[in-house]
Structure formats: C-alpha cells, structure tokens
Amino acid sequence: MEEIRDNLVARIAEAEREGWLGEVEGLRVSLTGAKDKLAQVDALAERQSAAVPLGMPGFSRAGGTAGTPRPTS
C-alpha cells in the first residue's frame, strides 16, 4: 500500500508538470483513499499489539484455601 501511495505521488507530480489537470484531480482522489487505507491498517496493527488487561485477581495468601472455613478456637 505504501508503494501505491508513493507511485500516486510521483504520478501527480508528472501530471502537474504536463498540465493534465483532470488526471491530477483523479490521482488526488486515489491518493486520499490510499492514505486512508494506510491509516486504517496502522490503527488495526496498533490495537492488535496493545496489551489487554485480563482482570486476573491478586492472591494475598498461597495455599489454595479459598472456600475452606477456618477452624475457630
């Protein structure tokens, strides 16, 4: 997608040099679409690499005594 974007930039420059105004406008529309797609891909990659909190409980004591009543003295 980055290569497509770079190619569009080069084609816009060429079209402007040659005076192909209609071509320039169409290429700019395509360039906007390519930039939007790259932004979507970047955002998706960022979301996928972000840490996800699992909400794991903390344990104050070791030993697996949860749910077992304590003896009273």
C-alpha positions as CSV (number, residue, x, y, z in Angstrom):
1,M,0.0,0.0,0.0
2,E,2.9,2.3,0.7
3,E,4.3,1.7,-2.8
4,I,0.9,2.5,-4.3
5,R,0.9,5.8,-2.3
6,D,4.4,6.7,-3.4
7,N,3.6,5.9,-7.0
8,L,0.5,8.1,-6.9
9,V,2.6,11.0,-5.5
10,A,5.0,10.6,-8.4
11,R,2.2,10.4,-10.9
12,I,0.6,13.5,-9.5
13,A,3.9,15.4,-9.9
14,E,4.2,14.2,-13.5
15,A,0.6,15.1,-14.3
16,E,1.1,18.6,-12.9
17,R,4.3,19.1,-14.9
18,E,2.4,18.0,-18.1
19,G,-0.7,20.1,-17.4
20,W,-3.0,17.2,-17.2
21,L,-5.5,18.8,-14.7
22,G,-8.2,16.2,-15.0
23,E,-5.7,13.5,-14.3
24,V,-4.3,15.4,-11.3
25,E,-7.7,15.5,-9.7
26,G,-8.4,11.8,-10.2
27,L,-5.0,10.9,-8.8
28,R,-5.5,13.0,-5.8
29,V,-8.8,11.2,-5.0
30,S,-6.9,7.9,-5.3
31,L,-4.1,9.2,-3.1
32,T,-6.6,10.2,-0.4
33,G,-8.1,6.7,-0.5
34,A,-4.6,5.1,-0.2
35,K,-3.7,7.3,2.8
36,D,-7.0,6.5,4.5
37,K,-6.4,2.8,4.0
38,L,-2.8,3.0,5.4
39,A,-4.2,4.9,8.4
40,Q,-6.7,2.0,9.0
41,V,-4.0,-0.6,8.7
42,D,-1.8,1.3,11.1
43,A,-4.6,1.7,13.6
44,L,-5.5,-2.0,13.4
45,A,-1.9,-3.0,13.9
46,E,-1.7,-0.7,17.0
47,R,-4.8,-2.2,18.5
48,Q,-3.6,-5.7,18.0
49,S,-0.3,-5.1,19.6
50,A,-1.7,-3.3,22.7
51,A,-1.8,-5.3,25.9
52,V,-5.2,-6.4,27.1
53,P,-5.8,-6.4,30.8
54,L,-7.3,-9.7,31.8
55,G,-8.5,-8.7,35.2
56,M,-6.7,-11.5,37.0
57,P,-7.3,-11.5,40.7
58,G,-4.5,-11.0,43.1
59,F,-3.8,-13.6,45.8
60,S,-2.9,-12.4,49.3
61,R,-2.1,-15.9,50.6
62,A,-0.7,-19.0,48.9
63,G,-2.1,-22.5,49.6
64,G,-5.4,-22.8,47.9
65,T,-7.6,-22.3,51.0
66,A,-10.3,-20.4,49.2
67,G,-13.7,-21.6,50.2
68,T,-12.4,-23.6,53.2
69,P,-13.7,-22.4,56.5
70,R,-11.1,-21.6,59.1
71,P,-11.2,-23.5,62.4
72,T,-12.3,-21.5,65.3
73,S,-10.6,-21.9,68.7
